[in-house]
Amino acid sequence: MSSETLFRRITDYAARADPYPLYTELREHGVARQEDGSYLVGTYDEVVQLLHDPRISSDALSRADADEELLREEAAGLVPAFIGLDDPEHERLRGIAMRPFGPPHSPGRIDALQDDIARIAGELIDGFDGREEVDLVDDFAYPLPVTVIGRLLGIPSGDMGQLRQWTDIMIASLDFAPDEDPAVKRRRGREAGRDMADYLGDLAASRRDHPSDDLLSALVGDPGPEGAFSHEELKSTAVLLLIAGHETTVNLITNGALTLMRYPEAAARLRNDPGLMPSAVEELLRYEPPVQLLPQRSPLTDIEVAGVTVPRGAPLILVLAAANRDPLRFPEPDRFDPVRRDNQHLGFGSGVHSCFGAPLARVEARIALTALLARLGEDAHPVEDPPPYRRSPVLRGPRHLLVRR
């Protein structure tokens, strides 16, 4: 098939269970111009180069095909999250958000969560007792990180159901299904995002007069040297923290559990030596990254990538999962090796937009997978392999993972 159809084939739901042959095809082409004028990049060196290139923008308004509705929302003062901005504004907003969230300003916040994470994981696994089958997504991989981020932000547990509905709509807007109008999905996603932002904004405002020890209180009460968020900036950042704080971790835990069931020798080794789990988590981030590709990039000027000129404003899609299996960077890239050395994967991206929640995700995955291996037993296996996957080609992972013990 033509390389110009690669993105269409990658985003086709039929490829969700195993997109890796298509990623191999992409690497063979280096940079692949698509039928819609976008450019796919999947080789390790080129993706790293572009992630660190200041000429590459993350701002959707820099694209030649910028959405008119997005332009109108920008003009109306609806502030995008810092993940979709460029420096210096990205650096300012990220700096304010990071100050209370973790290192270097608040190094103890994530470490202090470890006992609580282990307790939540243990309680969830206790719920498996007496059941021959469990759904590792609904019964474990989803409630664990969503409970942690909810408590971290200070969200009442009774409100998490509504927040999940909004999240699902927003994630669905990232799907590229050709049979659905993308403008309609984007509009629904933005409406859900506004509703979530209003809710979190009201909750944050209540913390000004009644602060507690949660992250929202810290964001409104301790601006730091970078200054303070405006109310709209606070709302968009809170949405980002909530969604990024659990959605990718759900996939990391679920993909990890499935991989370990597919590699029983590796699972046995980790069960016998839990000290190897941090290395295994890094390998899972390479082997089955929860974020497969970054669709919102564009050059601010004409650039050359692997001998191909990518024009200013062209959509540039960086396929992290393809780069993570580049044989020029990783020996035997299609083999899961829990003690792989020199594992500079792109599971959390790289450069100024690298995942700010990576420390929390690593801790959650390590604790969750260690607990699962210890409690599920050697005979645990997926009822269906491959399992049904989520629709999104960006945030890729099983929608359900039924496991029989």
C-alpha positions in Angstrom: 0.0 0.0 0.0 1.0 3.6 -0.4 2.8 5.3 2.4 0.4 8.2 2.0 -2.3 6.1 3.6 -0.3 5.1 6.7 -2.0 7.5 9.1 -5.4 6.3 7.9 -4.4 2.7 8.5 -2.8 3.4 11.8 -5.9 5.2 13.1 -8.2 2.5 11.7 -9.6 0.6 14.7 -8.7 -2.6 13.0 -5.1 -1.9 13.8 -5.6 -1.0 17.5 -4.6 -4.4 18.9 -1.4 -4.5 16.9 -0.2 -1.3 15.2 3.4 -2.3 15.3 3.7 -3.7 11.7 2.4 -0.4 10.5 5.0 1.4 12.6 7.7 -0.8 11.0 6.4 0.3 7.6 6.5 3.9 8.7 10.2 3.6 9.8 11.1 2.2 6.4 9.8 5.4 4.8 11.5 7.7 7.3 9.2 10.7 6.9 5.9 9.9 5.2 3.7 12.6 3.7 0.0 11.7 4.1 -2.9 12.2 1.7 -4.2 15.0 3.9 -0.9 16.9 3.8 0.3 15.9 7.2 3.7 14.3 7.8 4.4 11.2 9.9 7.7 10.6 11.6 8.6 7.3 13.4 12.3 6.9 13.5 14.0 7.4 16.9 16.7 9.9 16.0 14.3 12.1 14.0 11.6 12.1 16.6 14.0 13.0 19.4 15.4 15.8 17.2 12.0 17.2 16.6 10.9 17.0 20.3 13.9 19.2 21.1 13.7 21.6 18.2 12.4 25.0 19.2 11.1 25.5 15.6 8.4 22.9 16.3 5.2 24.3 17.8 2.7 22.6 20.0 0.2 25.4 19.6 -2.7 24.3 17.4 -3.0 27.9 16.1 0.3 27.6 14.4 -1.0 25.0 12.0 -2.0 26.0 8.5 -5.3 24.2 9.0 -6.0 25.8 12.3 -9.6 25.2 13.4 -11.8 28.4 13.0 -13.8 27.4 16.1 -10.6 27.2 18.1 -9.6 30.6 16.9 -12.9 32.0 18.1 -12.5 30.3 21.5 -9.1 31.8 21.8 -10.4 35.2 21.0 -13.1 34.8 23.6 -10.5 34.2 26.3 -10.8 30.4 26.7 -7.3 29.5 27.7 -5.7 26.3 26.4 -3.7 24.2 28.8 0.1 24.6 28.8 0.6 21.3 27.0 -0.8 23.0 23.9 1.4 26.2 24.2 4.9 27.2 23.3 7.6 28.9 25.4 7.7 31.3 27.0 4.1 31.0 28.0 4.3 27.2 28.3 7.3 27.5 30.6 5.6 30.0 32.8 2.4 28.0 33.3 4.2 24.7 33.6 6.5 26.2 36.2 3.5 27.3 38.3 1.9 23.9 38.1 5.0 22.0 38.9 5.9 24.0 42.0 3.4 22.2 44.3 3.2 19.0 42.3 6.7 17.5 42.7 10.4 17.9 42.3 12.4 20.1 42.7 10.1 22.4 44.7 7.9 19.8 46.4 10.0 16.6 46.3 8.1 14.9 49.1 4.6 15.1 47.7 4.9 12.0 45.4 6.9 10.0 47.9 4.3 10.7 50.6 1.7 9.0 48.4 3.4 5.6 48.2 1.8 4.1 51.3 -1.6 5.4 50.2 -1.2 4.0 46.7 -0.1 0.6 48.1 -3.1 0.5 50.4 -5.6 1.4 47.6 -4.0 -1.2 45.4 -4.3 -3.8 48.1 -8.0 -3.0 48.8 -8.8 -3.2 45.1 -7.2 -6.6 44.8 -9.0 -7.7 48.0 -12.1 -7.2 45.9 -11.0 -10.0 43.6 -11.5 -12.6 46.3 -14.0 -15.3 45.5 -14.2 -14.3 41.8 -12.9 -16.5 39.0 -12.8 -13.6 36.6 -12.0 -9.9 37.1 -11.8 -7.0 34.7 -8.3 -5.4 35.4 -9.5 -2.2 33.8 -12.7 -1.5 35.6 -11.7 -3.3 38.8 -8.2 -2.1 39.2 -6.3 -0.1 36.6 -8.9 2.7 36.4 -10.0 3.1 40.0 -6.4 3.1 41.3 -5.0 6.2 39.5 -8.3 8.0 39.4 -8.6 7.7 43.2 -5.1 8.9 43.7 -5.3 11.9 41.5 -8.8 12.7 42.9 -7.4 12.8 46.4 -4.3 14.6 45.4 -6.5 17.4 43.9 -9.0 17.3 46.7 -12.0 16.2 44.6 -15.0 14.8 46.5 -15.2 11.0 45.7 -18.9 11.4 44.9 -18.2 13.7 42.0 -15.7 11.4 40.2 -18.5 9.6 38.2 -19.4 12.9 36.5 -15.8 13.7 35.9 -15.3 10.3 34.2 -18.2 11.0 31.8 -16.6 14.3 30.8 -13.2 12.6 30.5 -14.6 9.9 28.2 -16.1 12.5 25.9 -12.8 14.5 25.8 -10.8 11.4 25.0 -13.2 10.3 22.4 -12.6 13.6 20.6 -9.0 12.3 20.0 -10.3 9.4 17.9 -9.8 9.7 14.1 -12.6 7.4 13.0 -13.4 8.3 9.4 -17.1 7.6 9.7 -17.6 10.4 12.3 -17.4 14.1 11.7 -14.2 15.2 13.5 -15.6 18.8 14.0 -18.6 17.4 15.9 -16.3 15.3 18.1 -14.0 18.2 18.8 -17.0 20.4 19.7 -18.3 17.8 22.1 -14.9 17.4 23.6 -14.6 21.1 24.1 -18.0 21.3 25.7 -17.1 18.5 28.1 -13.8 20.3 28.8 -15.6 23.6 29.6 -18.0 21.8 31.9 -15.1 20.1 33.7 -13.1 23.3 33.9 -16.0 25.2 35.4 -16.5 22.5 38.0 -12.8 22.5 38.9 -12.6 26.3 38.8 -15.4 26.5 41.3 -13.8 23.9 43.5 -10.5 25.7 43.4 -12.2 29.0 44.2 -13.7 27.5 47.4 -10.1 26.6 48.5 -9.1 30.3 48.7 -11.2 30.8 51.8 -11.1 27.2 53.0 -7.7 25.7 52.1 -6.7 22.2 52.8 -3.5 20.2 52.1 -4.6 19.2 48.6 -3.0 20.3 45.3 -5.8 22.7 44.3 -5.3 24.6 47.6 -1.6 24.8 46.8 -2.2 26.1 43.3 -4.4 28.9 44.5 -2.5 29.7 47.7 1.2 29.6 46.8 2.0 31.3 43.5 5.8 31.2 43.8 8.3 33.3 41.8 6.5 32.7 38.5 3.4 34.5 39.7 -0.1 33.1 40.0 -2.5 31.6 37.6 -5.4 33.6 36.3 -8.7 32.0 37.1 -9.0 30.7 33.5 -5.4 29.4 33.5 -6.1 27.6 36.8 -9.2 25.9 35.3 -7.4 24.7 32.2 -4.4 23.5 34.3 -6.7 21.6 36.7 -8.4 19.8 33.8 -5.0 18.8 32.4 -3.8 17.6 35.8 -6.9 15.5 36.4 -6.9 13.8 32.9 -3.2 13.4 32.5 -3.0 12.3 36.1 -4.9 9.1 35.4 -5.7 8.4 31.8 -2.2 7.5 30.7 -1.6 5.5 33.9 -4.7 3.4 33.3 -3.1 2.3 30.0 0.4 1.8 31.5 -1.0 -0.5 34.2 -3.3 -2.4 31.8 -0.7 -2.8 29.0 1.8 -3.8 31.6 -0.4 -6.5 33.1 -1.3 -7.9 29.7 2.4 -7.9 28.7 3.4 -9.7 31.8 0.8 -12.4 31.2 2.1 -12.8 27.7 5.7 -13.2 29.0 5.3 -15.6 32.0 9.0 -16.1 32.4 9.5 -12.3 32.9 6.6 -12.2 35.3 8.1 -15.1 37.3 11.4 -13.3 37.5 9.7 -10.1 38.7 7.6 -12.0 41.2 10.7 -13.5 42.7 12.7 -10.2 42.6 10.3 -7.2 42.9 13.4 -4.9 43.0 13.5 -5.3 39.2 10.1 -3.7 38.8 11.4 -0.1 38.2 13.4 -1.4 35.3 10.4 -3.4 34.0 8.2 -0.3 34.1 10.7 1.6 32.0 10.7 -1.3 29.5 6.9 -1.3 29.4 7.0 2.4 28.6 9.2 1.6 25.7 7.5 -1.6 24.6 3.8 -0.6 25.0 3.7 3.2 25.6 0.4 4.5 26.8 0.7 7.5 24.5 1.4 6.2 21.0 1.7 9.4 19.0 1.7 13.2 19.3 -0.7 14.6 16.7 -0.5 18.3 17.5 2.8 19.6 16.3 3.8 21.8 13.3 6.9 23.7 12.2 7.1 27.4 12.6 9.2 27.6 9.4 10.1 25.2 6.6 12.3 22.4 8.0 14.1 19.4 6.7 13.6 16.1 8.4 15.6 13.1 7.0 15.9 14.7 3.7 12.2 15.7 3.4 11.1 19.3 3.5 8.2 19.8 5.9 6.5 23.2 5.1 5.6 25.7 7.7 2.3 25.0 9.4 2.0 21.5 8.1 0.6 19.0 10.7 3.5 17.0 12.0 2.7 13.7 13.8 5.4 12.2 15.9 4.8 8.5 16.4 6.5 7.8 19.8 5.6 4.1 19.7 7.3 3.6 16.4 10.4 5.4 17.6 10.5 3.2 20.7 10.9 0.1 18.5 13.5 1.5 16.2 16.1 -1.3 15.7 18.8 1.4 15.1 18.4 2.5 18.7 17.1 -0.6 20.6 18.5 -4.1 20.0 15.8 -6.6 19.4 13.1 -3.9 19.8 10.2 -6.3 19.5 11.3 -8.3 22.5 10.1 -7.4 26.0 13.2 -7.3 28.2 12.5 -6.2 31.8 16.2 -5.5 32.5 17.0 -3.8 29.3 20.0 -1.5 29.5 20.4 2.0 28.1 16.6 2.3 27.8 16.2 6.0 26.8 12.6 5.4 25.6 10.1 8.1 24.6 7.2 6.7 26.7 7.0 10.1 28.4 8.1 12.1 25.4 11.2 14.3 25.7 12.2 17.9 25.7 10.3 20.8 27.2 7.0 19.0 26.8 8.0 15.8 28.5 5.3 14.4 30.8 5.2 16.4 34.0 3.3 13.6 35.8 6.0 11.0 35.0 7.2 10.6 38.7 3.6 9.8 39.9 2.9 7.4 37.0 6.1 5.5 37.6 5.3 5.0 41.3 1.7 4.0 40.6 2.8 1.5 37.9 5.5 0.0 40.1 3.3 -0.5 43.1 0.3 -1.7 41.0 2.1 -4.3 39.0 4.1 -5.6 41.9 0.9 -6.1 43.9 -0.8 -7.8 40.9 2.0 -10.2 40.4 2.1 -11.1 44.1 -1.7 -11.6 44.4 -3.0 -12.8 41.1 -1.0 -16.0 40.9 1.0 -17.7 38.2 -2.1 -19.1 36.5 -3.8 -15.8 35.8 -4.4 -15.3 32.0 -6.5 -13.1 29.8 -9.9 -14.5 28.8 -9.5 -13.0 25.4 -6.2 -12.1 23.7 -6.1 -9.6 22.2 -8.7 -8.0 24.4 -11.1 -5.3 23.2 -9.2 -2.0 22.9 -10.2 1.6 23.4 -11.1 3.6 20.3 -8.3 6.2 20.6 -5.2 5.6 18.6 -3.4 8.2 20.7 -4.1 6.8 24.2 -3.9 3.2 23.3 -4.8 0.4 25.8 -7.5 -2.3 26.4 -11.0 -1.1 27.2 -11.5 -4.2 29.2 -9.1 -6.9 30.3 -10.9 -9.9 31.6 -8.6 -12.2 33.6 -9.3 -15.7 34.8 -7.4 -16.9 37.8 
